[in-house]
Amino acid sequence: MNWDRVEGQWKQRRGKVAHHWGKLMNDELAAISGKYEELVGRLQENFGIAKDEAREQVGEFKKNIDKLKKSNAHLIKLTKSTKLKKRASSRHSVKRKASPRKK
């Protein structure tokens, strides 16, 4: 099958391709069990890259995960801070409404 046919049918087939390769990757990730050298080896094998390139990709992946963790922690702090501010402002508005007004 030439590439023009593949390209023409890509939209119809990509769901099946993603499902097939996604399952394979999940199985492989389960087998790797977080082992660095195993991951590097699987990347070399599956993508036909050199060991140094695989290690570089794993390093970049780790950096991105670390950045996401920091960003997530920052978002959690902001969310908590915002919730506390909302609670404080709602307490003030409730107190104002509850107190009787003098004429």
FENTA-V385143 format. One record per residue. RES is the residue in one letter. SS is DSSP state (H for helix, E for strand, C for the rest). PSI is psi in whole degrees, 0 to 359 (* if undefined). D_CENTER is the distance of its C-alpha to the mean C-alpha in whole Angstrom. Layout:
BEGIN
res = (RES & RES)
ss = (SS & SS)
psi = (PSI & PSI)
d_center = (D_CENTER & D_CENTER)
END
This chain:
BEGIN
res = (M & N & W & D & R & V & E & G & Q & W & K & Q & R & R & G & K & V & A & H & H & W & G & K & L & M & N & D & E & L & A & A & I & S & G & K & Y & E & E & L & V & G & R & L & Q & E & N & F & G & I & A & K & D & E & A & R & E & Q & V & G & E & F & K & K & N & I & D & K & L & K & K & S & N & A & H & L & I & K & L & T & K & S & T & K & L & K & K & R & A & S & S & R & H & S & V & K & R & K & A & S & P & R & K & K)
ss = (C & C & H & H & H & H & H & H & H & H & H & H & H & H & H & H & H & H & H & H & H & H & H & H & H & H & H & H & H & H & H & H & C & C & C & H & H & H & H & H & H & H & H & H & H & H & H & C & C & C & H & H & H & H & H & H & H & H & H & H & H & H & H & H & H & H & H & H & H & H & H & H & H & H & H & H & H & H & H & H & H & H & H & H & H & H & H & H & H & H & H & H & H & H & H & H & H & H & C & C & C & C & C)
psi = (129 & 166 & 329 & 319 & 317 & 314 & 319 & 328 & 4 & 316 & 321 & 329 & 343 & 330 & 317 & 321 & 314 & 319 & 315 & 308 & 328 & 319 & 317 & 314 & 319 & 319 & 317 & 318 & 323 & 321 & 327 & 323 & 37 & 8 & 122 & 305 & 326 & 318 & 315 & 316 & 318 & 322 & 317 & 311 & 309 & 327 & 0 & 43 & 163 & 160 & 318 & 317 & 318 & 317 & 320 & 317 & 319 & 319 & 316 & 320 & 314 & 317 & 317 & 320 & 317 & 318 & 319 & 321 & 315 & 316 & 318 & 317 & 320 & 317 & 322 & 317 & 315 & 318 & 314 & 317 & 317 & 318 & 318 & 319 & 320 & 318 & 315 & 317 & 326 & 329 & 319 & 319 & 326 & 317 & 320 & 317 & 327 & 330 & 134 & 145 & 139 & 144 & *)
d_center = (35 & 35 & 32 & 33 & 33 & 30 & 29 & 31 & 29 & 26 & 25 & 26 & 25 & 21 & 20 & 22 & 21 & 18 & 19 & 21 & 19 & 16 & 18 & 19 & 16 & 15 & 19 & 19 & 16 & 18 & 21 & 19 & 19 & 17 & 20 & 19 & 23 & 22 & 18 & 20 & 23 & 21 & 19 & 23 & 24 & 22 & 22 & 25 & 24 & 26 & 25 & 25 & 22 & 20 & 20 & 19 & 16 & 15 & 16 & 14 & 11 & 12 & 13 & 9 & 8 & 11 & 11 & 8 & 10 & 13 & 11 & 10 & 14 & 16 & 14 & 16 & 19 & 19 & 19 & 21 & 24 & 24 & 25 & 27 & 29 & 29 & 31 & 33 & 34 & 34 & 37 & 39 & 39 & 40 & 43 & 44 & 45 & 46 & 49 & 52 & 53 & 57 & 59)
END
